[in-house]
């Protein structure tokens, strides 16, 4: 998370308990961090604070908890970035560029290869995830709060176009994937600030599901862990952690965010 002092913090859930906040050293951000775990490392990409719209990368070694330090990635973004990792721990980074275009970068374990523009415009940060060797991207439309879904084949690099998804969102969406079933999950803040989930499988979207309780002032964050879809949202005065079980039952608890 981005703390109230613009510092960057992370927390770890172990055995259904949060172990406490850790601060990443020597770093501030003006937006939410992007994070992904792969190969024993927790990778971060953030939008810079003291150099507005700059992009910075680093990672925590989860066996030692040592931080790599920050490395600047050439380029600039107007919104929060997003990260995804494939099975070989190659990283994919998606940002909203300075002209509202959507850009993708690729990290091969040694270096960032360079930016590629995706057709279309957005007024917020893109959400990305990898399912079955395809990079899925969901964005808010540029001229409205409409939601669009597109895919890129990672073998050929072919962009396969956008599809408009029914519904609206007033904040950044988020994506997660269940790799055991090749199922994609999308979470959004609805126009009434309620939290909605939708799943995609076999090439089509299922219906929206409303989380029965809770509201948020920003876009949700989601992650599949085991047979559960975990959801984190920013509440009015605290961060609310919602665990959405595979049985669709809900456990709701309030967890105070850093500072």
Residue pairs with C-beta under 8 A, 6 or more apart in sequence:
1 8
1 9
1 10
1 11
1 32
1 33
1 239
1 257
1 258
2 8
2 9
2 29
2 30
2 31
2 32
2 33
3 9
3 23
3 257
3 258
3 259
4 258
4 259
5 259
6 28
6 29
6 30
6 49
7 23
7 24
7 27
7 28
8 23
8 24
8 27
8 28
8 29
8 33
8 44
8 46
9 21
9 22
9 23
9 24
9 258
10 21
10 22
10 24
10 35
10 42
10 44
10 60
11 18
11 19
11 20
11 21
11 22
12 18
12 19
13 19
13 225
13 230
18 255
21 258
22 65
24 44
24 58
24 60
24 67
25 67
26 69
26 70
27 46
27 56
27 58
27 70
28 48
28 49
28 50
29 46
29 47
29 48
29 49
30 47
30 48
30 49
30 52
31 46
31 47
31 79
31 80
31 125
32 80
32 172
32 221
33 44
33 45
33 46
33 80
34 44
34 45
34 46
34 80
34 81
34 82
34 83
34 93
35 42
35 43
35 44
35 83
36 42
36 43
36 83
36 84
36 85
36 91
37 43
37 62
37 85
38 85
38 89
38 91
39 89
40 61
40 62
40 63
41 59
41 60
41 61
41 62
41 89
42 59
42 60
42 62
43 57
43 58
43 59
43 83
43 85
43 91
44 57
44 58
44 59
44 60
44 83
45 55
45 56
45 57
45 73
45 81
45 83
45 93
46 55
46 56
46 81
47 53
47 54
47 55
47 56
47 77
47 79
47 80
47 81
48 54
48 55
48 56
48 72
53 76
53 77
53 78
53 98
54 72
54 76
55 72
55 73
55 74
55 75
55 76
55 77
55 81
55 93
55 95
56 70
56 71
56 72
56 73
57 70
57 71
57 72
57 73
57 107
57 112
58 67
58 68
58 69
58 70
58 71
59 67
59 68
60 66
60 67
60 68
61 67
61 68
73 93
73 105
73 112
74 112
75 95
75 97
75 103
75 105
75 115
76 97
76 98
77 95
77 96
77 97
77 98
77 125
78 96
78 97
78 98
78 100
79 95
79 96
79 124
79 125
79 172
80 125
80 172
81 93
81 94
81 95
81 125
82 93
82 94
82 95
82 125
82 126
82 127
82 128
83 91
83 92
83 93
83 94
83 128
84 91
84 92
84 94
84 128
84 129
84 130
84 135
85 91
85 92
85 130
86 92
86 130
86 133
86 154
88 109
89 109
90 106
90 107
90 108
90 109
91 106
91 107
92 104
92 105
92 106
92 107
92 128
92 130
92 135
93 104
93 105
93 106
93 107
93 112
94 102
94 103
94 104
94 125
94 126
94 127
94 128
94 137
95 102
95 103
95 105
95 125
95 126
96 102
96 103
96 122
96 123
96 124
96 125
96 126
97 103
97 117
100 121
100 122
100 123
100 142
101 117
101 118
101 120
101 121
102 117
102 118
102 119
102 120
102 121
102 122
102 126
102 137
102 139
103 115
103 116
103 117
103 118
104 115
104 116
104 118
104 128
104 135
104 152
105 112
105 113
105 114
105 115
105 116
106 112
106 113
106 114
107 113
118 137
118 150
118 152
118 159
119 159
119 161
119 162
120 139
120 142
120 148
120 150
120 162
121 141
121 142
122 139
122 140
122 141
122 142
123 140
123 141
123 142
124 139
124 140
124 171
124 172
125 172
126 137
126 138
126 139
127 137
127 138
127 139
127 172
127 173
127 174
127 175
127 186
128 135
128 136
128 137
128 138
128 175
129 135
129 136
129 175
129 176
129 177
129 184
130 136
130 154
130 177
131 177
131 179
131 182
131 183
131 184
132 182
133 153
133 154
133 155
134 151
134 152
134 153
134 154
135 151
135 152
135 154
136 149
136 150
136 151
136 175
136 177
136 184
136 200
137 149
137 150
137 151
137 152
138 147
138 148
138 149
138 150
138 165
138 173
138 175
138 186
139 147
139 148
139 150
139 173
140 146
140 147
140 148
140 169
140 172
140 173
141 147
141 148
144 168
145 168
145 169
145 170
145 191
146 164
146 165
146 168
147 164
147 165
147 167
147 168
147 169
147 173
147 186
147 188
148 162
148 163
148 164
148 165
149 162
149 163
149 165
149 186
149 200
149 205
150 159
150 160
150 161
150 162
150 163
151 160
151 161
152 158
152 159
152 160
153 160
165 186
165 198
165 205
166 208
167 188
167 190
167 196
167 198
167 208
168 190
168 191
169 188
169 189
169 190
169 191
169 219
170 189
170 190
170 191
170 193
171 188
171 189
171 216
171 218
171 219
172 218
172 219
173 186
173 187
173 188
173 219
174 186
174 187
174 188
174 219
174 220
174 221
174 222
175 184
175 185
175 186
175 187
175 222
176 184
176 185
176 187
176 222
176 223
176 224
176 229
177 183
177 184
177 185
177 224
178 185
178 224
179 224
181 201
182 201
183 199
183 200
183 201
184 199
184 200
184 201
185 197
185 198
185 199
185 200
185 222
185 224
185 229
186 197
186 198
186 199
186 200
187 195
187 196
187 197
187 219
187 220
187 221
187 222
187 231
188 195
188 196
188 198
188 219
188 220
189 195
189 196
189 216
189 217
189 218
189 219
189 220
189 233
190 196
190 210
192 215
193 215
193 216
193 217
194 210
194 211
194 214
194 215
195 210
195 211
195 214
195 215
195 216
195 220
195 231
195 233
195 242
196 208
196 209
196 210
196 211
197 208
197 209
197 211
197 222
197 229
197 231
197 244
198 205
198 206
198 207
198 208
198 209
199 205
199 206
200 206
211 231
211 242
211 244
211 250
212 250
213 250
213 252
214 233
214 235
214 240
214 242
214 252
215 235
215 236
216 233
216 234
216 235
216 240
217 234
217 235
217 236
218 233
218 234
220 231
220 232
220 233
221 231
221 232
221 233
222 229
222 230
222 231
222 232
223 229
223 230
224 230
227 245
227 246
228 243
228 244
228 245
228 246
229 244
229 246
230 241
230 242
230 243
230 244
231 241
231 242
231 243
231 244
232 239
232 240
232 241
232 242
233 239
233 240
233 242
234 240
234 257
235 254
238 254
238 255
238 256
238 257
239 255
239 256
239 257
240 252
240 253
240 254
240 255
241 252
241 253
241 254
241 255
242 250
242 251
242 252
243 250
243 251
243 252
243 253
244 250
245 251
